[in-house]
Amino acid sequence: MPEPYTIRTTWEGYYLDGQSAVRHRAVVSLFSYGLVFSTEDGGSHSWPYADLRQTQGFHADEPVRLERGGDIPELLVVPEPAFLTALSQTAPQLATRAVRLRQRRRLWLRTSLAAIGAIVLVMALYLWGIPVLSALVASRIPLAWEERLGREVVAHIAPPEKQCTDPIRLRFLEAIITTLTGSLPEQPYTLRILVVDDATVNAFAAPGGYIVVFRGLLDLTGSAEELAGVLAHEVQHILQHHVTRLLLEHASTGLLLTALTGDVSGAMVFGLESARLLGTLQHRRQHEAEADVAGLQLLLAAAVDPSGMVTLFEHLHEEGQNAPRFLHYLSTHPNTTQRIATLKALAGQSSRQFRKLLPDYDWEDMYHICAAPHP
Amino acid sequence: MVQAGGEPPREYPGDGMAAEGRTIAFYGRGGELFGVFLVNLCLTLVTLGIYHFWARVRVLRYLWGQTAFAGDRFAYHGTGKELWKGWLKAALIFGLPFFFLKNVGEFFAGNLPLQITAALLAYILVLVFIPIAMVNTRRYRLSRTSWRGIRFSFRGRVIDFIKLYLRGMLLSVITLGLYIPIFAARRHAFMVSHAYVGNQAWQFHGRGQELFSSFVRAILLFPFTLGLSWFWYTAAKRRYFWNHTALATARFQCTVTGGPLLLFTLGNLLLLLCTVGFAWPWVVVRNVQFALRYLTFVGDLDLASIRQDVQPASAIGEGFMSFLNFLDTGLDLG
């Protein structure tokens, strides 16, 4: 015989008056307008639902806590979870979270879906959102700011006393750049080339149009075409705002990681910095790949033989196996063999007629660019 | 022992009676906190970080609400808005001047004395900010904590702690670090002895000198144990602090030791590394469970004597120094 269904009308809980820590056992009854409870000392209280708010009882097994009053409220605590269900039926406007208890079985599914969603969101931001936003912002940064940043960088790495200022030879280098950029549409940058008297085999671009080449790298080039490859690559770094983009990407990756890990402490800080660095290196690799391809296309557009660029890279790579210092230029640009392969493939596709860069100039003369005394 | 899950026991000997070895119960679960964490993450990302303060409140509200003493849960009353305003104030009053002082060196490229002054001022600013932040955080957090509706409070004066802190830093440097355990004890004494539950004060009876031998032992063994000896000092310090803390007529007892603490910390590190930080909610829950596993509350506590005693911020009586409390309406670091 089925058990008769009993409707529970009273609940046991306790009352706190907000003035002392003593709690009073209470028996609570629910009505349509409010609840009424009586305490063990005989007191009776009537609380309309409009005066109440639920502050605890949203999680499994958590006692339901109802508060009434302002800064120092009176409290009614009922430990039984079924009370919440009854409350939500009698006063739906009050116990809005009661529904959650019934859906607890589906909670794990929803949590897993939310977790996957969060992972997808984070990956999307990292792989697509951050690079795209950084590119957008970087292209809108005023030229004056970029030039100021570039000047700062150059002042640190290529101070005036270390620069080779031979005007005639510098003019030849500037002529190469002019040839390269001749095929480009209007662009706002004043491209300036600086040579640093240092044996390091490296070159880099600073925002605002500064291209810095170290004597070490210059000494390794066998022809104007080989240097043109490096210059085309660096010009593309400037035109595509790579340095500014990297700064923005670095900052946003840091923010993303902080949001991801909430409270950070101790070992997590170290882990975060490593993750951030990895992220930045990844963004950097993308920039290098872009500059490679766009640089080679620039060479082709200017009718300069691109095989020079490939030759130089191969030369640097070979030398680098024996002496690490040769790898400086390439080591900050990883995946060298792949880059050379990509460049070769692109170069091989073109069979145009090329013009010789600086046809009346003996390239070996360029090695003396730093021979003159510095200011 | 810690009761994890299940309803709080309904049988109590009645308020005001003795309870040998009463424990603080924690019902929190990593899975539930993970749910809170996920929502926080999504909203923080979508609002580009602004939600961070509200996210923090949700976490603390969960943790406080899952901790219970004598069958009643604690409650956290902080709000995201207060935390955000507190952060703004701190950023404006300390962050900006500090940033300015740190970078002003570029403008004084040739002027060495001015650069040194700027660097010194920046350092002093940080040195003064730390104690101010610590006291204000404590005051805020305690004032937003309640148990059975009774609010906690902190009544220590910021200026006293600044003096204690600066003096402690100086002595630690002068004594080449030997003063450190005593400094730690004095800081803890300040933080505990000015804390109140309603109208009942907490007391701390410890003096740092008793920690000294354990500190020296940890330092001497440091190179031989690859730094692991520090866990034994940390455990000893925790035991000492809790065993000398009292609330009215009841005292605490802590039994944690170095070995379990070391293993526990390693476990946390492994968990975080393997999950790229996603296991953070479980680490938080583990931390609370671990701490409470070794903590008991011994002696009578006449609950009827604890009465509400809400302290408005301005009543700390600092006179012209009251501006030092400007952060106590919304700073909650660490």
Interface residues (C-beta under 8 A of the other chain):
Chain A: L16 D17 G18 Q19 S20 A21 V22 R23 T55 Q56 H59 A60 D61 E62 P63 R65 D71 I72 P73 E74 L75 V77 P79 L107 W108 T111 A114 A115 G117 A118 L121 V122 L125 L255 L256 T258 A259 L260 T261 G262 D263 A267 M268 G271 A275
Chain B: G5 G6 E7 P8 R10 D15 G16 Y27 G31 E32 F34 G35 F37 L38 V39 N40 L41 C42 T44 L45 L48 G49 H52 A55 R56 V59 Y62 G65 Q66 D72 R73 A75 W147 R148 G149 I150 R151 V197 G198 L269 L272 L273 V276 G277 W280 V284 L303 A304 I306 R307 Q308 V310
